[in-house]
Amino acid sequence: MKYSSTRGGVSDVTFEEALFTGYAADGGILLPVSIPTVNKATLEKWRELSFQDLATEIVSLFISETEIPKEDLQCLIKNAYASFSVPEVAPVARLKDDVTILELFHGKTWSFKDVAMSCVGQFYDYFCSKRKQHYTIVVGTSGDTGSSAIEAVRGLEWVDIVVLLPRGRCAKVQELQMTTVLEDNVHVFRVDGTSDDTDLAIKPLFMDAEFRTRHRLTSINSINWCRIMVQVVHYFYAYFQMSSDVDSPVEIVVPTGACGNVTAGCIASKMGLPVRLVCAVTCNDIVSRALSSGDYSVSQTVTPTLAPAMDIQVPYNMERIWYIFIFRFHITWSGSGIYSLTVTRHLINKLMSEFESTGSVQVPEALANKISAVITDAHVVSDDTVTSTMARVWADNSYLVCPHTAIAVAYSLENRSKGESIPRICIATASPAKFKEAVDAAGIPWQQDERVSRLISLPVRYEDMERNEDWSDILRKKIVAINTPKC
């Protein structure tokens, strides 16, 4: 299995190289050269597997055994999920009104990001320890990604991590899960801006080939292919919880921010899994507009909502989604195959060049139609609906959902009487324990989680970046300091 950039300037990349690559040198994002397909016999076999064993089977399709032997891979994945608070990793809650929820928040930072990130941390340690090479991870976060990334690599000998979080725009618990980590290899900045602003500060570092190579920069957010790869697993797992056979479709509702999670769902679909996806979003609705009308354009401001991890105006994984639905992956490298690849990369470069220069681009209708066959809806949910949904689920089930999960549940409740009867499951992306503000706004009796109480009592360490400062320059100096040998 090899990987290449969506923009065509980087190719023949191994999994190990992909793991340590953020943005590719040409500004694109990595995807596998081919997406493996899975037949019905394999799906039937996989139905009986635990989450851990299913992860081993799926991930092994994207990693050559010459890079990670399957026996080693099985151990790495077992270690990754050993710290989860429930043995099944992702339990299913079945509530009233046909609401079904896949709980992906039982990792160390109570976020779905832990499901993939814990594996990424194991892979980093595996290769870095083998090569005796140091890497510097640079991450911009809207909340959960930063804490999950820190937890995955804290204390590792061969890795330092630099995280930028948007000051005042994360839930307090999310911020504390980052700023209370005191290991020497963890460096946290609170920036006076949005999560999209942090990406603008980080991308020039990766575009500087000499600097990126010299300091071995990498990223662990959903730019990183490995995150997407592992997230494919929970789509198969969710499907098996809801389907009576391997032919019938299942609808999966995905709280959506930067589109990394739903990109994994699109890849699962391309592999042969009969899923229909719904993107549930906040009023920061660029994803909804892009999918419903082809209007991929940035709004002038990002509106803070009760679901801060989804308050994003530049969902960079949309570039991957376009590529997936333009390119015919299963091709022969001659004739129409070469033509398909050339046309795909030309169109991606054209779309992204226009978007990056103007902040707006119109998605071609033919491409939008292909995407809509898999991502069948994009649903915008207001804060008022978030709190009323949280209150309703609590009143009906004594079950608490986080504001991000509530956005998916709101769609499910509003579409119970949809024409055709298709099993539906909502992705729960975080524990409600992280979002006291939203729980209070919903009027739900609040009993603070003891884990939060412990977190509040811990000392903190961070640096602030102000609006009038050159954030990229500050990052460069920090990275140079990290990689300068200590006397």
Secondary structure, DSSP 8 states (H G I E B T S, - for coil): --EEETTSS---B-HHHHHT-SS-TTS--EEESS-----HHHHHHHTT--HHHHHHHHHHTSS-TTTS-HHHHHHHHHHHHTTSSSTTSS-EEE-STT-EEEE---STTSBTHHHHHHHHHHHHHHHHHHHT--EEEEEE-SSHHHHHHHHHHTT-TTEEEEEEEETTTS-HHHHHHHHT---TTEEEEEESS-HHHHHHHHHHHHH-HHHHHHTTEE--STTSHHHHHHHHHHHHHHHHHH-SSSSS-EEEEEE-SSSHHHHHHHHHHHHT--EEEEEEE-S--HHHHHHHH-EEE--SS----S-GGG--S--TTHHHHHHHHHS-SS--SSTHHHHHHHHHHHHHHHHHHHHHHHSEEE--HHHHHHHHTTEEEEEE--HHHHHHHHHHHHHHHS----HHHHHHHHHHHHTTT-SS---EEEEE-B-GGG-HHHHHHTT------HHHHHHHTS----EEE-TTS-HHHHHHHHHHHHTS---
